[in-house]
């Protein structure tokens, strides 16, 4: 459905350290910084990017916004969460675990990245 997602970040190097670790825990290669200072993570299914806002204003998180990353197992979500915490992320919401609702059962792990963006790792459970 989506070709890419881009978030704002004030400190691209801090974001790179965080996302290299967290996304690396789920098998995504380290990000690359382009000549304009934007950080990109490429997969077969899409691109995730971070940039300083083009208008020169500070980046801010979207209140009520969450970006989710698909994982293959609860263990992978836990590794993502631990790597993020160890590299500048902060825990938010409930601890990683199973949540049910709307006829679905999900394994979710939530973090805020160094810029305050809310992200999660999610696995749809059988």
N, CA, C and O atoms as a DFTB+ gen file, in Angstrom:
504 C
 N C O
     1  1       0.804      -1.189       0.000
     2  2       0.000       0.000       0.000
     3  2       0.851       1.259       0.000
     4  3       0.531       2.210      -0.713
     5  1       1.920       1.293       0.775
     6  2       2.749       2.490       0.875
     7  2       4.078       2.281       0.160
     8  3       4.662       1.199       0.220
     9  1       4.545       3.314      -0.509
    10  2       5.856       3.241      -1.144
    11  2       6.949       3.618      -0.159
    12  3       8.045       3.060      -0.191
    13  1       6.639       4.588       0.734
    14  2       7.632       5.027       1.701
    15  2       6.960       5.782       2.842
    16  3       5.823       6.240       2.731
    17  1       7.694       5.894       3.929
    18  2       7.296       6.703       5.075
    19  2       8.502       7.550       5.435
    20  3       9.619       7.040       5.513
    21  1       8.285       8.847       5.656
    22  2       9.368       9.743       6.081
    23  2       8.931      10.462       7.349
    24  3       7.820      10.986       7.435
    25  1       9.823      10.477       8.327
    26  2       9.580      11.171       9.585
    27  2      10.606      12.272       9.771
    28  3      11.702      12.218       9.213
    29  1      10.244      13.262      10.553
    30  2      11.185      14.319      10.906
    31  2      12.066      13.903      12.064
    32  3      11.642      13.161      12.949
    33  1      13.292      14.387      12.050
    34  2      14.241      14.130      13.134
    35  2      15.188      15.322      13.230
    36  3      15.608      15.876      12.214
    37  1      15.516      15.706      14.445
    38  2      16.422      16.838      14.641
    39  2      17.885      16.429      14.624
    40  3      18.748      17.226      14.254
    41  1      18.172      15.194      15.020
    42  2      19.546      14.699      15.095
    43  2      19.628      13.415      14.264
    44  3      19.304      12.332      14.752
    45  1      20.054      13.540      13.032
    46  2      20.082      12.393      12.122
    47  2      21.050      11.320      12.612
    48  3      20.766      10.131      12.466
    49  1      22.181      11.708      13.189
    50  2      23.139      10.698      13.681
    51  2      22.549       9.896      14.839
    52  3      22.728       8.679      14.890
    53  1      21.851      10.547      15.770
    54  2      21.195       9.833      16.868
    55  2      20.109       8.916      16.321
    56  3      19.947       7.790      16.791
    57  1      19.365       9.398      15.328
    58  2      18.330       8.574      14.706
    59  2      18.949       7.376      14.008
    60  3      18.406       6.273      14.068
    61  1      20.091       7.583      13.340
    62  2      20.755       6.471      12.649
    63  2      21.199       5.407      13.646
    64  3      21.003       4.217      13.402
    65  1      21.792       5.815      14.763
    66  2      22.225       4.846      15.772
    67  2      21.032       4.049      16.291
    68  3      21.110       2.829      16.430
    69  1      19.936       4.733      16.576
    70  2      18.734       4.084      17.078
    71  2      18.150       3.126      16.046
    72  3      17.943       1.949      16.341
    73  1      17.886       3.615      14.848
    74  2      17.227       2.779      13.835
    75  2      18.136       1.693      13.283
    76  3      17.644       0.614      12.951
    77  1      19.437       1.924      13.170
    78  2      20.340       0.846      12.750
    79  2      20.221      -0.329      13.726
    80  3      20.183      -1.488      13.310
    81  1      20.162      -0.020      15.028
    82  2      20.062      -1.074      16.035
    83  2      18.678      -1.726      16.036
    84  3      18.566      -2.950      15.963
    85  1      17.622      -0.905      16.119
    86  2      16.264      -1.453      16.212
    87  2      15.871      -2.195      14.936
    88  3      15.373      -3.318      15.001
    89  1      16.091      -1.577      13.781
    90  2      15.733      -2.239      12.534
    91  2      16.690      -3.379      12.209
    92  3      16.294      -4.359      11.579
    93  1      17.943      -3.258      12.633
    94  2      18.890      -4.355      12.457
    95  2      18.440      -5.606      13.193
    96  3      18.700      -6.721      12.742
    97  1      17.759      -5.425      14.335
    98  2      17.260      -6.563      15.112
    99  2      16.171      -7.326      14.371
   100  3      15.879      -8.472      14.713
   101  1      15.567      -6.706      13.362
   102  2      14.548      -7.404      12.573
   103  2      15.017      -7.643      11.133
   104  3      14.209      -7.865      10.231
   105  1      16.334      -7.594      10.940
   106  2      16.919      -7.996       9.658
   107  2      17.031      -6.928       8.588
   108  3      17.268      -7.246       7.423
   109  1      16.865      -5.659       8.963
   110  2      16.984      -4.585       7.977
   111  2      18.394      -4.017       8.015
   112  3      18.938      -3.757       9.088
   113  1      18.979      -3.826       6.842
   114  2      20.357      -3.334       6.748
   115  2      20.472      -1.909       7.279
   116  3      19.487      -1.172       7.289
   117  1      21.680      -1.510       7.724
   118  2      21.893      -0.146       8.224
   119  2      21.459       0.904       7.206
   120  3      21.535       0.697       5.995
   121  1      21.006       2.026       7.733
   122  2      20.559       3.116       6.879
   123  2      21.713       3.819       6.195
   124  3      22.867       3.716       6.611
   125  1      21.372       4.538       5.132
   126  2      22.362       5.329       4.402
   127  2      21.919       6.793       4.431
   128  3      20.734       7.109       4.331
   129  1      22.902       7.662       4.568
   130  2      22.633       9.095       4.584
   131  2      23.018       9.652       3.218
   132  3      24.142       9.466       2.752
   133  1      22.068      10.336       2.584
   134  2      22.333      10.886       1.259
   135  2      23.034      12.242       1.374
   136  3      23.180      12.762       2.480
   137  1      23.466      12.817       0.260
   138  2      24.177      14.102       0.295
   139  2      23.376      15.253       0.913
   140  3      23.957      16.253       1.335
   141  1      22.052      15.120       0.969
   142  2      21.216      16.159       1.587
   143  2      21.028      15.935       3.085
   144  3      20.329      16.705       3.745
   145  1      21.647      14.886       3.625
   146  2      21.565      14.610       5.054
   147  2      20.352      13.799       5.475
   148  3      20.074      13.685       6.669
   149  1      19.624      13.236       4.522
   150  2      18.460      12.410       4.825
   151  2      18.906      10.965       5.038
   152  3      19.843      10.492       4.394
   153  1      18.228      10.274       5.942
   154  2      18.561       8.901       6.300
   155  2      17.527       7.959       5.694
   156  3      16.326       8.149       5.881
   157  1      17.997       6.934       4.962
   158  2      17.102       6.010       4.277
   159  2      17.388       4.558       4.653
   160  3      18.538       4.142       4.793
   161  1      16.288       3.793       4.811
   162  2      16.333       2.342       4.994
   163  2      15.508       1.750       3.862
   164  3      14.341       2.100       3.683
   165  1      16.123       0.847       3.096
   166  2      15.474       0.274       1.928
   167  2      15.199      -1.212       2.140
   168  3      16.062      -1.945       2.622
   169  1      13.995      -1.652       1.779
   170  2      13.654      -3.078       1.773
   171  2      12.980      -3.386       0.442
   172  3      12.744      -2.489      -0.367
   173  1      12.675      -4.650       0.224
   174  2      11.988      -5.043      -1.010
   175  2      10.581      -4.458      -1.074
   176  3      10.033      -4.280      -2.162
   177  1       9.995      -4.160       0.075
   178  2       8.598      -3.718       0.091
   179  2       8.415      -2.223       0.303
   180  3       7.289      -1.732       0.212
   181  1       9.476      -1.486       0.582
   182  2       9.311      -0.048       0.773
   183  2      10.537       0.615       1.356
   184  3      11.572      -0.018       1.568
   185  1      10.401       1.898       1.609
   186  2      11.495       2.723       2.123
   187  2      11.021       3.463       3.360
   188  3       9.902       3.972       3.412
   189  1      11.895       3.512       4.354
   190  2      11.656       4.293       5.563
   191  2      12.751       5.340       5.627
   192  3      13.924       5.017       5.436
   193  1      12.390       6.596       5.893
   194  2      13.371       7.675       5.854
   195  2      13.147       8.668       6.986
   196  3      12.042       8.802       7.513
   197  1      14.223       9.360       7.344
   198  2      14.168      10.442       8.326
   199  2      14.911      11.641       7.768
   200  3      15.912      11.496       7.066
   201  1      14.413      12.822       8.085
   202  2      15.023      14.040       7.588
   203  2      14.790      15.185       8.556
   204  3      13.819      15.189       9.312
   205  1      15.687      16.151       8.523
   206  2      15.412      17.410       9.201
   207  2      14.343      18.110       8.365
   208  3      14.394      18.055       7.136
   209  1      13.379      18.764       9.005
   210  2      12.333      19.439       8.234
   211  2      12.906      20.461       7.246
   212  3      13.824      21.212       7.576
   213  1      12.355      20.477       6.050
   214  2      12.837      21.370       4.998
   215  2      12.569      22.844       5.299
   216  3      13.254      23.715       4.762
   217  1      11.587      23.135       6.145
   218  2      11.264      24.529       6.458
   219  2      12.177      25.131       7.519
   220  3      12.025      26.298       7.879
   221  1      13.133      24.336       8.025
   222  2      14.077      24.830       9.016
   223  2      13.560      24.831      10.443
   224  3      14.316      25.120      11.371
   225  1      12.297      24.517      10.638
   226  2      11.725      24.432      11.983
   227  2      12.135      23.100      12.622
   228  3      12.483      22.158      11.909
   229  1      12.096      23.011      13.952
   230  2      12.415      21.743      14.599
   231  2      11.412      20.650      14.230
   232  3      10.230      20.926      14.024
   233  1      11.885      19.428      14.150
   234  2      11.000      18.287      13.930
   235  2      10.150      18.094      15.180
   236  3      10.585      18.390      16.293
   237  1       8.948      17.601      14.985
   238  2       8.085      17.269      16.120
   239  2       7.331      15.993      15.790
   240  3       7.060      15.690      14.628
   241  1       6.998      15.254      16.841
   242  2       6.275      14.000      16.614
   243  2       4.810      14.310      16.346
   244  3       4.295      15.338      16.785
   245  1       4.152      13.435      15.637
   246  2       2.728      13.589      15.346
   247  2       1.920      13.039      16.506
   248  3       1.953      11.836      16.762
   249  1       1.201      13.890      17.207
   250  2       0.369      13.445      18.318
   251  2      -0.741      12.550      17.778
   252  3      -1.570      12.992      16.983
   253  1      -0.754      11.299      18.210
   254  2      -1.726      10.335      17.720
   255  2      -1.212       9.495      16.564
   256  3      -1.929       8.618      16.082
   257  1       0.007       9.739      16.106
   258  2       0.588       8.999      14.983
   259  2       1.456       7.855      15.482
   260  3       2.133       7.979      16.502
   261  1       1.435       6.752      14.766
   262  2       2.309       5.609      15.039
   263  2       2.706       4.995      13.707
   264  3       1.870       4.841      12.816
   265  1       3.978       4.645      13.569
   266  2       4.480       3.902      12.412
   267  2       4.791       2.496      12.905
   268  3       5.502       2.327      13.896
   269  1       4.261       1.483      12.217
   270  2       4.473       0.094      12.626
   271  2       5.404      -0.650      11.688
   272  3       5.337      -0.498      10.468
   273  1       6.276      -1.458      12.280
   274  2       7.188      -2.311      11.527
   275  2       6.767      -3.760      11.729
   276  3       6.584      -4.198      12.865
   277  1       6.612      -4.509      10.638
   278  2       6.204      -5.908      10.707
   279  2       7.359      -6.770      11.189
   280  3       8.500      -6.605      10.757
   281  1       7.045      -7.693      12.092
   282  2       8.026      -8.671      12.561
   283  2       7.439     -10.064      12.392
   284  3       6.231     -10.231      12.226
   285  1       8.323     -11.068      12.438
   286  2       7.913     -12.442      12.191
   287  2       7.632     -13.249      13.447
   288  3       7.064     -14.338      13.368
   289  1       8.026     -12.725      14.616
   290  2       7.842     -13.485      15.850
   291  2       7.851     -12.541      17.048
   292  3       8.360     -11.424      16.961
   293  1       7.284     -12.997      18.174
   294  2       7.381     -12.208      19.395
   295  2       8.840     -11.970      19.802
   296  3       9.181     -10.901      20.307
   297  1       9.687     -12.963      19.582
   298  2      11.104     -12.818      19.929
   299  2      11.759     -11.703      19.112
   300  3      12.588     -10.953      19.627
   301  1      11.385     -11.601      17.849
   302  2      11.926     -10.539      17.008
   303  2      11.432      -9.171      17.489
   304  3      12.195      -8.205      17.495
   305  1      10.173      -9.085      17.887
   306  2       9.637      -7.826      18.437
   307  2      10.364      -7.450      19.718
   308  3      10.687      -6.282      19.934
   309  1      10.620      -8.434      20.562
   310  2      11.333      -8.166      21.819
   311  2      12.761      -7.701      21.552
   312  3      13.256      -6.800      22.229
   313  1      13.427      -8.312      20.569
   314  2      14.792      -7.906      20.214
   315  2      14.794      -6.485      19.659
   316  3      15.684      -5.698      19.979
   317  1      13.812      -6.152      18.836
   318  2      13.643      -4.796      18.296
   319  2      13.487      -3.800      19.436
   320  3      14.143      -2.759      19.460
   321  1      12.621      -4.126      20.370
   322  2      12.343      -3.250      21.509
   323  2      13.603      -3.049      22.355
   324  3      13.946      -1.919      22.702
   325  1      14.280      -4.133      22.680
   326  2      15.500      -4.050      23.507
   327  2      16.586      -3.246      22.802
   328  3      17.248      -2.419      23.429
   329  1      16.777      -3.480      21.508
   330  2      17.797      -2.737      20.762
   331  2      17.458      -1.254      20.727
   332  3      18.346      -0.411      20.858
   333  1      16.191      -0.932      20.551
   334  2      15.783       0.467      20.548
   335  2      16.016       1.140      21.884
   336  3      16.515       2.264      21.930
   337  1      15.660       0.469      22.978
   338  2      15.883       1.025      24.314
   339  2      17.370       1.252      24.582
   340  3      17.751       2.249      25.196
   341  1      18.197       0.334      24.123
   342  2      19.634       0.436      24.360
   343  2      20.308       1.504      23.498
   344  3      21.480       1.819      23.703
   345  1      19.570       2.063      22.533
   346  2      20.172       3.016      21.595
   347  2      19.398       4.325      21.499
   348  3      19.268       4.903      20.419
   349  1      18.893       4.782      22.624
   350  2      18.299       6.112      22.679
   351  2      16.795       6.177      22.603
   352  3      16.232       7.270      22.656
   353  1      16.114       5.044      22.480
   354  2      14.659       5.046      22.467
   355  2      14.103       5.019      23.876
   356  3      14.818       4.721      24.833
   357  1      12.826       5.332      23.995
   358  2      12.154       5.272      25.287
   359  2      10.894       4.426      25.152
   360  3      10.214       4.443      24.126
   361  1      10.605       3.684      26.220
   362  2       9.415       2.839      26.226
   363  2       8.167       3.708      26.316
   364  3       8.176       4.763      26.951
   365  1       7.104       3.256      25.678
   366  2       5.805       3.913      25.804
   367  2       4.733       2.838      25.679
   368  3       5.000       1.726      25.224
   369  1       3.541       3.180      26.082
   370  2       2.412       2.246      26.103
   371  2       2.730       1.110      27.074
   372  3       3.580       1.252      27.953
   373  1       2.044      -0.011      26.906
   374  2       2.271      -1.176      27.758
   375  2       3.557      -1.878      27.342
   376  3       4.047      -1.656      26.234
   377  1       4.120      -2.730      28.217
   378  2       5.297      -3.516      27.810
   379  2       4.954      -4.398      26.611
   380  3       3.779      -4.669      26.365
   381  1       5.962      -4.850      25.862
   382  2       5.702      -5.734      24.729
   383  2       4.860      -6.932      25.153
   384  3       5.065      -7.502      26.225
   385  1       3.912      -7.304      24.297
   386  2       3.080      -8.456      24.610
   387  2       1.897      -8.584      23.678
   388  3       1.735      -7.817      22.729
   389  1       1.072      -9.577      23.976
   390  2      -0.103      -9.883      23.170
   391  2      -1.238      -8.943      23.551
   392  3      -1.481      -8.676      24.728
   393  1      -1.920      -8.451      22.535
   394  2      -3.120      -7.640      22.733
   395  2      -4.193      -8.176      21.802
   396  3      -3.917      -8.573      20.670
   397  1      -5.421      -8.178      22.302
   398  2      -6.539      -8.667      21.511
   399  2      -7.586      -7.579      21.371
   400  3      -7.802      -6.780      22.282
   401  1      -8.228      -7.562      20.220
   402  2      -9.310      -6.619      19.985
   403  2      -9.755      -6.672      18.551
   404  3      -8.964      -6.962      17.654
   405  1     -11.013      -6.395      18.334
   406  2     -11.537      -6.389      16.976
   407  2     -11.414      -7.731      16.274
   408  3     -11.303      -7.792      15.050
   409  1     -11.436      -8.810      17.059
   410  2     -11.312     -10.137      16.467
   411  2      -9.902     -10.508      16.062
   412  3      -9.696     -11.522      15.395
   413  1      -8.909      -9.685      16.461
   414  2      -7.511      -9.963      16.117
   415  2      -6.691     -10.166      17.381
   416  3      -7.022      -9.668      18.457
   417  1      -5.625     -10.906      17.213
   418  2      -4.657     -11.110      18.275
   419  2      -3.308     -10.659      17.722
   420  3      -2.832     -11.194      16.721
   421  1      -2.694      -9.671      18.376
   422  2      -1.444      -9.081      17.898
   423  2      -0.387      -9.132      18.977
   424  3      -0.694      -9.049      20.166
   425  1       0.860      -9.268      18.561
   426  2       1.984      -9.064      19.473
   427  2       2.547      -7.691      19.127
   428  3       2.945      -7.451      17.988
   429  1       2.582      -6.785      20.112
   430  2       2.999      -5.403      19.884
   431  2       4.091      -4.989      20.861
   432  3       4.103      -5.405      22.019
   433  1       5.003      -4.161      20.369
   434  2       6.044      -3.551      21.195
   435  2       6.171      -2.101      20.735
   436  3       6.388      -1.842      19.551
   437  1       6.035      -1.152      21.667
   438  2       6.051       0.271      21.329
   439  2       7.280       0.976      21.876
   440  3       7.773       0.658      22.958
   441  1       7.766       1.949      21.098
   442  2       8.877       2.816      21.503
   443  2       8.642       4.228      20.978
   444  3       7.835       4.451      20.075
   445  1       9.364       5.168      21.565
   446  2       9.530       6.487      20.963
   447  2      10.987       6.575      20.546
   448  3      11.883       6.237      21.319
   449  1      11.225       7.034      19.307
   450  2      12.593       7.184      18.814
   451  2      13.224       8.442      19.414
   452  3      12.542       9.177      20.128
   453  1      14.505       8.711      19.145
   454  2      15.153       9.884      19.732
   455  2      14.474      11.215      19.409
   456  3      14.655      12.184      20.146
   457  1      13.698      11.285      18.326
   458  2      12.985      12.516      17.971
   459  2      11.582      12.557      18.577
   460  3      10.862      13.539      18.395
   461  1      11.185      11.506      19.294
   462  2       9.866      11.459      19.909
   463  2       8.794      10.805      19.064
   464  3       7.642      10.734      19.490
   465  1       9.139      10.322      17.869
   466  2       8.167       9.640      17.016
   467  2       7.774       8.308      17.650
   468  3       8.633       7.563      18.121
   469  1       6.474       8.010      17.661
   470  2       5.986       6.754      18.223
   471  2       6.010       5.688      17.136
   472  3       5.455       5.871      16.053
   473  1       6.665       4.570      17.445
   474  2       6.795       3.461      16.505
   475  2       6.466       2.159      17.230
   476  3       6.476       2.101      18.460
   477  1       6.181       1.136      16.466
   478  2       5.931      -0.163      17.086
   479  2       6.407      -1.283      16.184
   480  3       6.568      -1.108      14.976
   481  1       6.629      -2.437      16.796
   482  2       6.860      -3.681      16.079
   483  2       5.593      -4.501      16.282
   484  3       5.076      -4.584      17.396
   485  1       5.093      -5.108      15.204
   486  2       3.823      -5.831      15.282
   487  2       3.862      -7.136      14.515
   488  3       4.375      -7.225      13.400
   489  1       3.298      -8.144      15.160
   490  2       3.101      -9.454      14.518
   491  2       1.633      -9.831      14.664
   492  3       1.087      -9.822      15.768
   493  1       1.008     -10.157      13.559
   494  2      -0.365     -10.698      13.605
   495  2      -0.250     -12.166      13.990
   496  3       0.436     -12.942      13.326
   497  1      -0.925     -12.534      15.060
   498  2      -0.822     -13.896      15.578
   499  2      -1.944     -14.763      15.019
   500  3      -3.025     -14.273      14.694
   501  1      -1.663     -16.078      14.913
   502  2      -2.707     -16.991      14.416
   503  2      -3.848     -17.118      15.417
   504  3      -4.811     -17.843      15.167
